[in-house]
């Protein structure tokens, strides 16, 4: 093939190329082309030199000349195909590589490049066909297994990706890239044990920040937060300024409810990046350590830096803890939340009358051992027995526990939507022919308000999990009662009022004995503070300090899982010490499991409600455990949950209209223990018959209300 007249010159040029002396090699070949015109071999050789220099235009010219002078020379077609591949003319590349295969059907490089070209054209099935052809020719090229796995991963087909990665692993068990891709696929399939096995195998080959981060992510998802922190910290050993690890350590400390430690890591993050996400995380952390002024400032900066939905929803949720946040500002934020999404097509509906089942859907990320689940599980069991109605749960969370299992039985259909796109969730809801769709999350964690913007159901209602307007015109109603909403102008939604209480409590498994008031044994009154730490604020600490000052021998018992960390306990002690209340009068528990927590209501005489964000589930639990609730009644839904519970229990005298009344009532009951005992006796005698705890009655009232809502919708639809 090589002309013997220039063989030595070609060998010299090749050596120069190998030594990266391209200019000297090029000069030799140019001289040869002058001396041997129309020589296909020399034109191909020069075309390759130009290709390596990325002079694609001239390379194409010489390679075409080579083919013109010898249309059977495989190398020229191959190299011209590579030129076209490099300049992204993939169809031309495929044509030339195909010519190679016409001349030599088992040419591996041509087969591989055709696969790459099809992949670049997003013709993934064609790419897979040629990669499989390559494997038939050579089953030992690990890069081919890696490439075919990448294509399946891009199609979210992790099972097929695993199949080929395992074959690649069989070829080379010490290939780092294969190991981490295997681990990643197992992680996607939620086979976390296998994922961890392969991540750890990869670490034996190379210490990798990405691998430590991945291991930490799995432990975080599984709830092994200390192991997550340990592996995120290993990332920082490799790179002390690795932002993803710093940020994730902060969010992990939030999950551990170690809020003050979280602040420290977000401070480190902000020295590296002031992205909207980092700023929003710091804002959340500042709210959690009760520094709402700085929290608001960080939220404003977060939406200025990145006006994205997840930053708006964090901001909107945290406004619940503010007494005087202007509702006009709130509605403005809600509208910006709406606009942050690409416009979704509003769904069309086939109007049906009530001859068919009324299908009601419930969307939430809280179908586990969570306050929302404890409110709805009892009445959902009852609702399932009603004729003419079907209930559908759409669960936006990958975490499941005993309560999840219980709720799966309480609905007619239970679907996990956590890994579905918004469009697929909307399709699922439409396929289920949902008539009325409930949002149970509002702007809280793992909400799915985004899908409600497309109106996947004709009627949409906010309820139970978010005691404030969503500010979204796509939500038609909010579920309330006669006590919790007094100013309808604060709501975009129309108000649906339940005849009794806005919510209920599943009491099926709460059969713990009710003990005498602790005062009988202690000879001093014990107040309770069982709401979560974030509901506390300077105003509340001052109120409670004034009460304790007026009642020198009184104690206050804090008990909630959010009080576990020493930093939280120390913070609480300091707030009281600033008001000259000694640490000995402050008792702080850590919540414990649900049984321990509920039994601990027997350790208090009177529950002190927080303000402005009062207790919802906590108030219902206190009432069932027969503990009176002293509350400061506010103007907003979120400040009137306990007010409504007391009204239902015929205990309006425990509702206070201002701070002085709140303090005076606390003092009054501490000095009139017989009155407090009468209230407790009243609760004990009436709890079994009070509608507030009757899940069947709540279900019947709910059913009647939904029938009414749907009938109204049908009438309005006919008029249109």
VOGU-3710 file (C-alpha; in Angstrom, 3 decimals, decimal comma):
1> xxxxxxxxxx> 0,000/0,000/0,000  2,882/2,373/0,809  4,975/3,379/-2,187  8,430/1,999/-1,484  9,915/5,142/-2,988  8,801/7,176/0,061  8,512/4,494/2,751  11,477/5,828/4,758  10,076/9,382/4,622  6,711/8,150/5,946
11> xxxxxxxxxx> 8,449/6,386/8,825  10,371/9,603/9,571  7,143/11,657/9,507  5,424/9,127/11,768  8,216/9,372/14,332  7,975/13,166/14,259  4,205/12,979/14,852  4,730/10,612/17,765  7,156/13,156/19,218  4,572/15,916/18,639
21> xxxxxxxxxx> 6,702/17,651/15,998  3,731/18,201/13,693  5,176/21,075/11,669  8,277/19,084/10,658  6,124/16,058/9,796  3,737/18,224/7,783  6,629/19,647/5,722  7,807/16,136/4,810  4,299/15,065/3,693  3,722/18,280/1,708
31> xxxxxxxxxx> 6,956/17,686/-0,184  5,942/14,093/-0,881  2,521/15,192/-2,204  4,291/17,550/-4,643  6,575/14,754/-5,785  3,815/12,106/-5,866  0,593/13,898/-6,948  -2,805/12,146/-6,632  -1,395/9,590/-4,198  -4,379/8,434/-2,070
41> xxxxxxxxxx> -2,153/7,261/0,778  -0,288/10,572/1,091  -3,527/12,590/0,851  -5,068/10,474/3,630  -1,912/10,818/5,731  -1,936/14,593/5,330  -5,683/14,675/6,033  -5,023/12,949/9,369  -2,332/15,500/10,268  -4,788/18,322/9,528
51> xxxxxxxxxx> -7,487/16,499/11,522  -5,177/16,353/14,541  -4,520/20,073/14,130  -8,323/20,599/13,995  -8,022/22,118/10,535  -11,209/20,312/9,575  -11,876/22,212/6,352  -8,559/21,315/4,700  -8,603/17,855/6,245  -11,971/17,214/4,562
61> xxxxxxxxxx> -10,509/18,401/1,233  -7,506/16,031/1,267  -9,513/13,060/2,556  -12,060/13,508/-0,226  -9,198/13,607/-2,742  -7,850/10,391/-1,251  -11,238/8,693/-1,734  -11,448/10,073/-5,276  -8,111/8,472/-6,078  -8,984/5,179/-4,332
71> xxxxxxxxxx> -12,619/4,522/-3,382  -11,679/1,236/-1,686  -9,323/2,729/0,882  -10,988/2,195/4,274  -8,852/4,649/6,257  -9,938/7,632/4,168  -13,652/6,944/4,777  -12,985/6,401/8,474  -10,987/9,602/8,884  -13,462/11,651/6,843
81> xxxxxxxxxx> -16,221/10,276/9,062  -14,266/11,446/12,110  -13,916/14,919/10,569  -17,694/15,116/10,089  -18,264/13,800/13,602  -15,983/16,500/15,027  -17,807/19,289/13,142  -21,167/17,774/14,156  -22,271/16,762/10,667  -23,464/13,474/12,077
91> xxxxxxxxxx> -25,422/12,214/9,071  -22,388/12,730/6,820  -20,293/10,985/9,459  -22,653/8,001/9,491  -22,535/7,778/5,676  -18,731/7,551/5,675  -18,565/5,084/8,563  -21,156/2,982/6,743  -18,836/2,943/3,709  -16,168/1,519/5,976
101> xxxxxxxxxx> -18,532/-1,283/7,014  -19,359/-2,021/3,380  -15,662/-2,630/2,845  -15,064/-4,339/6,215  -18,170/-5,391/8,123  -16,356/-6,037/11,413  -14,558/-2,696/11,627  -14,965/-1,915/15,344  -14,022/1,762/15,233  -16,580/2,479/12,506
111> xxxxxxxxxx> -19,301/0,624/14,422  -18,512/2,605/17,568  -18,485/5,955/15,790  -21,826/5,225/14,126  -23,258/4,567/17,589  -21,812/7,845/18,882  -23,210/9,727/15,886  -26,702/8,319/16,392  -26,459/9,198/20,063  -25,569/12,778/19,133
121> xxxxxxxxxx> -28,611/12,879/16,831  -30,684/11,688/19,810  -31,546/8,516/17,918  -30,834/6,417/20,968  -32,361/3,171/19,751  -30,150/3,281/16,644  -27,147/3,987/18,863  -27,984/0,986/21,034  -28,265/-1,229/17,939  -24,696/-0,427/16,884
131> xxxxxxxxxx> -23,307/-0,694/20,401  -24,835/-4,161/20,630  -23,253/-4,968/17,273  -19,913/-3,869/18,709  -20,389/-6,167/21,707  -21,116/-9,068/19,331  -17,775/-8,372/17,655  -15,799/-7,655/20,823  -17,258/-8,364/24,260  -14,244/-7,050/26,146
141> xxxxxxxxxx> -14,343/-3,296/25,529  -15,510/-1,820/28,811  -16,105/1,627/27,277  -18,882/0,212/25,114  -20,725/-1,141/28,147  -20,284/2,222/29,820  -21,662/4,052/26,784  -24,696/1,818/26,343  -25,447/2,166/30,057  -25,291/5,962/29,727
151> xxxxxxxxxx> -27,915/5,816/26,981  -30,255/3,686/29,077  -29,712/6,019/32,036  -30,681/8,980/29,841  -33,909/7,063/29,107  -34,378/6,473/32,880  -34,122/2,754/32,149  -31,895/1,866/35,073  -32,581/-1,854/34,957  -31,186/-2,232/31,442
161> xxxxxxxxxx> -28,333/0,099/32,346  -27,498/-2,212/35,245  -27,550/-5,243/32,967  -24,798/-3,829/30,749  -22,846/-2,312/33,613  -22,749/-5,722/35,268  -21,348/-7,165/32,026  -18,737/-4,418/32,015  -17,978/-5,164/35,648  -17,387/-8,772/34,608
171> xxxxxxxxxx> -14,729/-7,557/32,165  -12,971/-5,297/34,668  -13,879/-5,321/38,353  -11,514/-2,447/39,063  -12,885/0,131/36,661  -13,718/3,177/38,762  -16,259/4,640/36,331  -18,159/1,374/36,029  -18,289/1,028/39,806  -19,723/4,480/40,478
181> xxxxxxxxxx> -22,229/4,170/37,628  -23,347/0,807/39,011  -23,745/2,414/42,419  -25,668/5,332/40,931  -28,121/3,048/39,104  -28,765/0,996/42,225  -29,363/4,261/44,073  -31,903/5,353/41,457  -33,692/2,030/41,881  -33,706/2,530/45,672
191> xxxxxxxxxx> -31,530/-0,540/46,197  -29,417/1,391/48,660  -27,535/-1,597/50,069  -26,194/-2,583/46,641  -25,472/1,047/45,870  -23,369/1,428/48,999  -21,477/-1,789/48,188  -20,312/-0,413/44,835  -19,622/3,092/46,111  -17,386/1,552/48,783
201> xxxxxxxxxx> -15,645/-0,643/46,184  -14,851/2,492/44,191  -13,312/4,123/47,263  -10,774/1,295/47,450  -9,526/2,456/44,048  -9,696/6,200/44,584  -10,766/8,622/47,295  -13,440/10,657/45,525  -15,388/13,649/46,737  -18,296/12,641/44,483
211> xxxxxxxxxx> -18,420/9,160/46,005  -18,366/10,427/49,584  -21,115/12,881/48,672  -23,188/10,079/47,133  -22,766/7,844/50,183  -23,780/10,757/52,401  -26,830/11,411/50,231  -28,022/7,809/50,636  -27,589/7,877/54,408  -29,428/11,193/54,517
221> xxxxxxxxxx> -32,328/9,766/52,538  -32,451/6,707/54,800  -32,524/8,948/57,859  -29,051/7,952/59,099  -28,130/11,571/59,609  -24,949/11,042/61,622  -23,546/8,770/58,909  -24,541/11,356/56,330  -22,657/14,043/58,228  -19,609/11,785/58,589
231> xxxxxxxxxx> -19,371/11,326/54,818  -20,075/14,958/53,965  -17,222/15,858/56,328  -14,950/13,487/54,366  -15,727/15,601/51,300  -14,422/18,613/53,203  -11,175/16,809/54,030  -10,556/16,619/50,273  -11,832/20,143/49,606  -12,684/22,355/52,625
241> xxxxxxxxxx> -14,660/24,700/50,369  -16,730/22,064/48,565  -20,051/23,897/48,459  -22,457/20,940/47,937  -21,075/19,254/51,067  -21,207/22,436/53,145  -24,788/23,106/52,070  -25,865/19,513/52,678  -24,272/19,492/56,111  -26,372/22,562/56,871
251> xxxxxxxxxx> -29,606/20,966/55,644  -28,760/17,732/57,492  -28,375/19,669/60,727  -31,794/21,194/60,019  -33,196/17,656/59,788  -31,465/16,813/63,078  -33,148/19,936/64,479  -29,724/21,269/65,395  -30,588/24,658/63,967  -27,739/26,660/65,458
261> xxxxxxxxxx> -25,156/24,291/63,978  -26,905/24,574/60,606  -26,487/28,348/60,703  -22,709/27,927/61,084  -22,448/25,863/57,907  -24,681/28,157/55,882  -22,420/31,018/56,978  -19,494/29,088/55,492  -21,521/28,532/52,313  -22,231/32,240/51,954
271> xxxxxxxxxx> -18,503/33,006/51,952  -18,296/30,911/48,773  -21,635/31,530/47,065  -24,602/33,823/47,519  -26,910/31,784/45,319  -30,631/32,001/45,890  -30,729/28,466/47,248  -28,016/29,109/49,846  -29,618/32,406/50,850  -33,021/30,715/51,216
281> xxxxxxxxxx> -31,516/27,928/53,320  -29,915/30,511/55,582  -33,250/32,314/55,799  -34,982/29,110/56,919  -32,235/28,465/59,472  -32,521/32,002/60,833  -36,275/31,539/61,285  -35,600/28,251/63,051  -33,290/29,954/65,551  -36,040/32,575/65,981
291> xxxxxxxxxx> -34,071/35,376/64,316  -36,909/36,322/61,998  -35,592/39,794/61,195  -32,435/38,393/59,613  -34,491/35,545/58,159  -36,706/37,983/56,269  -33,645/39,799/54,974  -32,160/36,564/53,642  -35,462/35,570/52,022  -35,607/38,903/50,199
301> xxxxxxxxxx> -32,044/38,399/48,995  -32,815/34,824/47,916  -35,661/35,782/45,596  -33,648/38,715/44,283  -30,771/36,362/43,423  -32,957/33,540/42,103  -36,700/34,199/41,702  -37,453/30,479/41,680  -40,412/28,515/43,013  -38,552/26,702/45,795
311> xxxxxxxxxx> -37,278/30,008/47,187  -40,734/31,583/47,093  -42,385/28,603/48,777  -39,869/28,626/51,643  -40,503/32,345/52,090  -44,285/31,957/51,956  -44,333/29,112/54,453  -42,232/30,965/57,001  -44,536/33,997/56,965  -46,873/31,863/59,105
321> xxxxxxxxxx> -44,584/32,618/62,041  -44,962/36,383/61,634  -47,681/38,353/63,382  -47,773/41,396/61,146  -46,648/40,321/57,672  -48,840/42,337/55,246  -51,290/40,134/53,376  -50,761/42,237/50,236  -47,066/41,291/50,335  -48,029/37,672/50,887
331> xxxxxxxxxx> -50,328/37,668/47,845  -47,585/39,319/45,781  -45,163/36,521/46,725  -47,796/33,893/45,906  -48,334/35,437/42,485  -44,585/35,417/41,828  -44,561/31,770/42,874  -47,225/31,135/40,195  -45,301/33,032/37,546  -42,082/31,148/38,312
341> xxxxxxxxxx> -43,524/28,078/36,583  -43,726/27,629/32,853  -47,370/28,058/31,947  -49,168/24,733/32,163  -52,076/23,959/29,907  -55,319/24,207/31,837  -56,981/20,817/31,773  -60,300/20,126/30,097  -62,994/18,138/31,867  -65,784/15,869/30,841
351> xxxxxxxxxx> -68,642/16,977/33,085  -70,394/14,083/34,772  -73,352/14,084/37,132  -73,565/12,241/40,438  -74,812/9,037/38,904  -71,148/8,095/38,926  -68,829/7,995/41,929  -67,575/11,284/43,271  -63,805/10,916/43,031  -61,852/12,931/45,595
361> xxxxxxxxxx> -58,063/13,170/45,517  -55,681/14,216/48,282  -52,149/15,435/47,511  -49,582/15,538/50,310  -45,991/14,820/51,246  -47,078/14,002/54,811  -48,681/10,560/54,631  -46,420/9,192/57,370  -46,053/9,667/61,149  -46,861/13,355/60,790
371> xxxxxxxxxx> -49,430/15,764/62,209  -51,472/15,810/58,984  -51,641/12,012/58,861  -52,819/11,841/62,480  -55,623/14,253/61,668  -56,925/12,581/58,511  -56,405/8,824/58,976  -59,484/8,232/61,134  -61,987/10,082/59,025  -60,484/8,600/55,831
381> xxxxxxxxxx> -61,206/5,115/57,154  -64,783/6,174/57,763  -65,110/7,978/54,437  -64,069/4,842/52,571  -67,303/3,163/53,712  -69,573/5,771/52,116  -71,332/4,755/48,913  -70,924/6,893/45,819  -67,507/8,229/46,745  -63,952/7,100/46,068
391> xxxxxxxxxx> -60,823/8,511/47,654  -57,394/8,743/46,013  -54,101/9,539/47,743  -51,182/11,072/45,840  -48,118/10,832/48,062  -45,186/13,117/47,249  -42,547/11,489/49,434  -40,253/8,471/49,211  -40,402/7,839/52,965  -42,844/5,271/54,316
401> xxxxxxxxxx> -43,589/4,013/57,823  -46,374/2,387/59,840  -48,676/5,362/59,260  -48,127/5,187/55,504  -49,136/1,528/55,561  -52,218/2,415/57,568  -53,202/5,158/55,131  -52,752/2,870/52,147  -55,645/0,847/53,535  -57,714/3,954/54,284
411> xxxxxxxxxx> -57,936/5,146/50,657  -59,494/3,386/47,697  -56,274/4,070/45,782  -52,860/5,131/47,057  -50,204/6,239/44,563  -46,677/7,438/45,211  -45,957/10,381/42,897  -42,565/11,358/44,306  -40,571/10,342/41,224  -43,143/11,526/38,680
421> xxxxxxxxxx> -42,880/14,732/36,681  -45,616/17,329/37,071  -47,043/16,403/33,671  -47,232/12,723/34,628  -48,850/13,540/37,979  -51,433/15,676/36,198  -52,090/12,836/33,761  -52,513/10,356/36,633  -55,057/12,631/38,309  -56,964/13,069/35,058
431> xxxxxxxxxx> -56,861/9,338/34,338  -58,412/8,785/37,773  -61,172/11,246/36,790  -60,800/13,220/39,995  -63,695/15,611/40,596  -62,389/17,348/43,704  -58,680/17,610/44,477  -57,352/18,540/47,919  -53,981/20,066/48,681  -52,939/19,124/52,229
441> xxxxxxxxxx> -49,515/20,779/52,212  -49,712/24,401/51,124  -46,175/25,750/50,891  -44,751/23,251/53,367  -41,966/20,763/52,630  -42,608/18,339/49,742  -45,682/20,209/48,560  -46,989/19,817/45,012  -48,819/23,102/44,544  -47,259/23,349/41,089
451> xxxxxxxxxx> -49,664/20,765/39,664  -52,691/22,671/40,954  -51,769/25,535/38,623  -52,840/23,339/35,694  -56,234/22,664/37,308  -56,071/18,854/36,935  -59,427/18,620/38,728  -62,529/20,785/38,242  -62,678/21,742/41,935  -59,564/22,285/44,049
461> xxxxxxxxxx> -59,483/22,797/47,822  -56,814/23,616/50,416  -57,184/21,905/53,782  -55,678/20,844/57,121  -51,934/21,017/56,412  -51,682/24,756/55,720  -53,780/27,181/57,763  -53,485/30,204/55,491  -54,548/31,231/52,016  -52,427/29,774/49,234
471> xxxxxxxxxx> -52,892/33,050/47,384  -53,523/31,024/44,211  -56,650/31,629/42,162  -56,512/28,016/40,961  -57,466/26,868/44,477  -61,229/27,316/44,692  -61,864/26,772/48,403  -60,223/26,438/51,798  -61,680/24,114/54,440  -62,419/25,908/57,704
481> xxxxxxxxxx> -65,131/26,274/60,345  -67,087/29,162/61,875  -64,320/30,027/64,345  -61,026/29,986/62,467  -61,700/32,509/59,695  -63,233/35,844/60,629  -61,935/37,998/57,748  -62,605/36,435/54,362  -60,729/39,243/52,585  -57,500/37,580/53,741
491> xxxxxxxxxx> -58,227/34,653/51,405  -58,207/34,247/47,643  -60,184/31,040/48,130  -63,873/30,864/48,971  -64,493/29,569/52,495  -65,974/26,116/53,097  -67,058/25,832/56,721  -67,369/22,463/58,406  -70,302/22,428/60,853  -68,099/21,473/63,803
501> xxxxxxxxxx> -64,301/21,829/63,826  -61,995/22,503/60,873  -60,228/19,188/61,549  -60,342/16,069/63,673  -57,958/13,586/65,262  -57,586/9,861/64,752  -58,042/8,552/68,286  -58,224/4,840/67,479  -54,897/3,977/69,081  -54,819/6,683/71,768
511> xxxxxxxxxx> -56,117/4,710/74,731  -53,756/5,899/77,416  -55,047/6,476/80,959  -55,813/10,041/82,023  -54,225/10,893/85,350  -55,145/13,478/87,962  -53,844/16,993/87,525  -50,126/16,988/88,446  -50,812/19,767/90,938  -52,381/17,191/93,247
521> xxxxxxxxxx> -48,973/15,590/93,688  -46,588/18,481/93,005  -48,384/21,234/94,938  -47,433/23,676/92,193  -48,913/24,292/88,766  -47,091/22,954/85,712  -47,691/24,716/82,434  -47,040/22,884/79,190  -45,404/24,114/75,981  -45,746/21,293/73,460
531> xxxxxxxxxx> -45,683/23,155/70,148  -42,515/22,969/68,083  -39,563/25,255/68,756  -40,085/27,385/65,646  -43,447/28,574/66,983  -41,684/30,305/69,868  -40,626/33,941/69,684  -39,550/36,825/71,885  -43,144/37,878/72,527  -44,097/34,384/73,684
541> xxxxxxxxxx> -41,058/34,070/75,960  -41,907/37,437/77,514  -45,544/36,438/78,047  -44,626/33,180/79,707  -41,952/34,873/81,804  -44,533/37,340/83,104  -46,777/34,424/84,052  -43,954/32,643/85,881  -43,009/35,842/87,712  -46,585/36,205/88,948
551> xxxxxxxxxx> -46,691/32,558/90,071  -43,346/32,033/91,865  -43,622/28,276/92,380  -44,936/27,440/88,885  -42,990/25,354/86,379  -43,153/25,157/82,606  -42,592/21,872/80,778  -41,388/22,062/77,172  -41,865/18,801/75,322  -41,440/18,306/71,604
561> xxxxxxxxxx> -38,976/16,478/69,369  -37,648/19,871/68,257  -36,180/20,411/71,749  -33,711/17,500/71,586  -30,520/19,422/70,884  -28,540/20,934/73,749  -28,185/24,202/71,808  -31,982/24,516/71,685  -32,336/23,810/75,393  -29,602/26,318/76,245
571> xxxxxxxxxx> -31,301/28,929/74,084  -34,600/28,440/75,941  -32,878/28,700/79,312  -31,203/31,952/78,248  -34,493/33,522/77,138  -35,985/32,944/80,569  -32,820/33,929/82,415  -32,948/37,278/80,597  -36,342/37,700/82,258  -34,968/36,612/85,648
581> xxxxxxxxxx> -36,592/33,163/85,568  -34,243/30,510/86,932  -33,292/27,431/84,957  -34,689/25,168/87,692  -38,233/26,210/86,795  -37,807/25,214/83,155  -38,223/21,522/82,313  -37,350/20,467/78,772  -38,193/17,071/77,298  -37,382/15,750/73,842
591> xxxxxxxxxx> -40,785/14,465/72,787  -40,000/10,766/72,549  -42,107/8,415/70,452  -45,806/9,134/70,005  -46,889/7,057/72,998  -44,364/8,711/75,323  -45,257/12,128/73,957  -49,014/11,695/74,403  -48,653/10,240/77,901  -46,571/13,277/78,858
601> xxxxxxxxxx> -49,727/15,417/78,708  -50,452/13,847/82,102  -47,485/15,832/83,436  -49,052/19,262/82,873  -51,989/21,132/84,357  -52,529/23,699/81,615  -51,209/23,865/78,040  -49,964/27,280/76,929  -50,625/27,849/73,240  -48,102/29,755/71,119
611> xxxxxxxxxx> -48,769/32,934/69,145  -49,108/33,883/66,311  -48,637/30,326/65,020  -50,731/28,306/67,408  -51,161/24,601/67,854  -53,244/22,554/65,447  -52,672/18,866/66,044  -51,159/19,678/69,449  -54,417/21,348/70,510  -56,463/18,355/69,392
621> xxxxxxxxxx> -54,105/15,985/71,225  -54,207/18,060/74,408  -57,993/18,090/74,327  -58,165/14,313/73,874  -55,708/13,852/76,749  -58,014/16,120/78,783  -55,587/19,005/79,301  -57,090/22,526/79,170  -55,589/24,846/76,533  -54,972/28,526/77,249
631> xxxxxxxxxx> -54,754/30,382/73,953  -54,299/33,922/72,689  -56,850/34,318/69,899  -55,509/36,035/66,794  -57,026/37,352/63,590  -55,717/34,662/61,251  -56,575/31,001/60,751  -53,110/29,986/61,960  -53,738/31,855/65,239  -57,196/30,419/65,891
641> xxxxxxxxxx> -56,820/26,620/65,798  -56,928/26,207/69,578  -59,661/28,847/69,774  -61,872/26,639/67,618  -61,008/23,505/69,616  -61,948/25,259/72,868  -65,193/26,499/71,343  -66,116/22,954/70,299  -65,358/21,771/73,827  -67,549/24,547/75,322
651> xxxxxxxxxx> -64,446/26,046/76,920  -64,476/29,520/75,383  -63,378/30,919/78,732  -59,900/29,567/77,945  -59,666/31,832/74,882  -57,948/35,189/75,474  -58,436/38,290/73,342  -55,240/40,066/74,365  -51,971/39,524/76,229  -53,183/40,864/79,560
661> xxxxxxxxxx> -56,176/38,540/79,501  -53,882/35,614/78,629  -51,629/36,389/81,620  -54,518/37,013/83,987  -56,236/33,763/83,054  -53,042/31,807/83,651  -52,790/33,421/87,090  -56,489/32,843/87,781  -56,340/29,115/87,051  -53,146/28,707/89,066
671> xxxxxxxxxx> -54,973/30,231/92,042  -58,194/28,308/91,421  -57,123/24,737/90,992  -60,633/23,486/91,668  -61,766/25,332/88,551  -58,989/23,666/86,567  -60,041/20,281/87,959  -63,639/20,948/86,882  -62,445/21,678/83,349  -60,429/18,468/83,303
681> xxxxxxxxxx> -63,445/16,501/84,559  -65,569/18,147/81,864  -63,070/17,026/79,230  -62,945/13,481/80,588  -66,732/13,138/80,735  -67,358/14,571/77,278  -64,448/13,516/75,114  -66,088/10,280/73,927  -69,253/12,092/72,860  -67,796/15,334/71,531
691> xxxxxxxxxx> -68,133/15,651/67,761  -64,582/16,961/67,518  -63,278/13,434/68,111  -65,949/11,536/66,215  -64,311/10,527/62,940  -67,594/9,129/61,607  -69,437/12,415/62,140  -66,551/14,369/60,618  -66,611/12,022/57,602  -70,388/12,477/57,232
701> xxxxxxxxxx> -70,093/16,265/57,444  -67,217/16,179/54,971  -69,181/13,949/52,608  -72,235/16,213/52,713  -70,076/19,264/52,090  -68,345/17,664/49,093  -71,674/16,622/47,565  -72,850/20,210/47,947  -69,659/21,593/46,403  -69,887/19,241/43,440
711> xxxxxxxxxx> -73,584/19,947/42,864  -72,786/23,659/42,865  -70,030/23,087/40,324  -72,380/21,122/38,051  -75,015/23,859/38,197  -72,446/26,534/37,370  -71,064/24,415/34,515  -74,510/24,085/32,956  -75,010/27,858/33,172  -71,721/28,413/31,336
//
